[in-house]
Amino acid sequence: MRKHFRTGRPVSSRATMLVLLAVALAAPVLAPSPAAAQPGAAAGAGAAAVQAAYEKREVRIPMRDGAHLFTSIYIPRDSSRSYAMLMTRTPYGVAPYGADQFRASLGPNPQYQEQGFIFVYQDARGRNYSEGDFTEMTPHIAVKKGRSDVDESTDSYDTVAWLIANVPRNNGNVGIVGGSYPGFYTTASCIDAHPALKACSPQAPMTDIYMGDDVFHNGAFMLAQNFGFYQRFGRGPRTEPGPDARYEFNMGMRDAYKFYLEQGPVAAAARRFMAPGTAPHWELVMAHPNYDEFWQARDIRPHLKDVTPAMLVVGGFYDTEDLMGPFGTFGALNELSPNNDSRLIMGPWSHGGWNRGDGTVLGNLQWQTKTGPFYRDSVEFPFFMHHLYGTAAPQLPRALVFRTGADRWDRLDSWPRKDVERKALYLHPGGKLAFTPPPAATAANAFDSYISDPAKPVPVVDRIESQGAPRDFITADQRFASRRPDVLVYSTEPLTEDVTISGPLNPVLHVATSGTDADFVVKLIDVFPDDAPNWEGDSSGFIVGGYQQLVRGDPFRGRFRRSFESPVAFTPDRPDSLSFTMSDVNHTFKRGHRIMVQVQSSWFPYVDRNPQTFVPNIFEAKPEDFKAATMRVYHVPRQASRIEVGVVPAGR
């Protein structure tokens, strides 16, 4: 099971002195040859404007263990004042490379470039032009015993120390921002931080990639969003720094469902696409299907102790990649750094959606509030201006959380909010759903059942889709799934008043399978009235009446119902139970709507297929292991399947 938080400890004073002596040495300015410049280098009017206002320096910053990290620094040409520094550390490259090659824009949005910052972009250790060995989600070393004990915290510390000592016209204040994988680097940089690092914004940060972020959810593997990614991202051993090797992934068709189904078991399919040594990080995933020490060491949360920089943690309720990360990071800060100035911002966004557009539409779903400009203008930019330039503090609550379904922002003192009433949505016979326990039942109607066939898994969307997990599936209409015989559907009567559910969702299922392994996917759905009008001004032709809007869905791999470290098989046809946690929501089901719950055993190809035959490693299952099985979900008083939720009192 998940380990308790472990405490970290700052670097010893002796080690710190050694670091400061090392980083005091200026790194040489680099002028790579034209061949070093990357294809697609930024050009045009945007790059010309950046070049006119900024000078660019490329340096190799020394780390305490002797490795040098490649860093691009953009310094305002206006020498009349000093500037704060805003840094991003990334494994994805800081192109364009070359001292005469300029980015088309600087900072998260145009305000930063107009205000004037010193912008710093760094290749993470072992990636592209940075020296050292790359490690997937570098485990944090809580107790460092010498200069060779390095992690993302020390690399950030050494970088900031060098920048403060060597970059002209800096005002002594540094901020760091990054989303997704760079969000992980942002979080890690704020542990045992350099005193000059004043403000950090981890956005959709990879936090625990086994339990709920990019790679696994509750033990179930996120197939579609990782199969191609690790092929492109992985690289074999290198002899010197240089552009990361890329191995392009091409399905050869536009139908991801068909492609992944035809590939069969995951590991065998990967070996057909990824030659040995070309995707070492994928090979590590394949070797660690359980939540063992490899994954536990990559959970950054236990180390968020005594964090000193102000933290602006950002995420989106419709993020299909790193939805758990913001909640997990903010929760760990609250527990382990209770005095930290940390804020949580959760909006109605997809992955990174807060940085682009108006934030008023996602797939079939629309709302009136322009959430994107509000966040950029009134939240993020004022946050960095306050902490790095000393301007007035933005009036932010501890948690600024959008209420989906109600089209409004909630300003809260905590997250999860403390004023909720814990209730449960119980599954009832006859497809009913209610906040009251199910009635006594006979043996004939004690459960509902369906046949789950791995050869015909439930698709994640009802269309031919080249992306196995398109960003809009998280709001997709679930009417197609309601019509499948392998999906159980439970619904309330039309609501007589608004019901707002807030916080994490906790399914408790009493189940049985005729096989020896099983997945269970639980979906919480907002059902619109049949006479609901179409969106105003919408020309897409989408019929809103009867829309079954997915509010939240998550899988659970049943073999981990006892322990995520040590899987166990089901006994065929023997009732068993499982419980798990789904990512948080803050959603109002309006009067006249219905609350629906769907239960199924596949969600393909977003989630890899469970063979439904217990094998030691599902990745290495054989084709003959994949067998149809009958699933039962019980709904009687002694075995009351339900979703435990937090309900906000009316009027709040």
Disulfide bonds with the S-S distance in Angstrom:
Cys190-Cys200 2.09
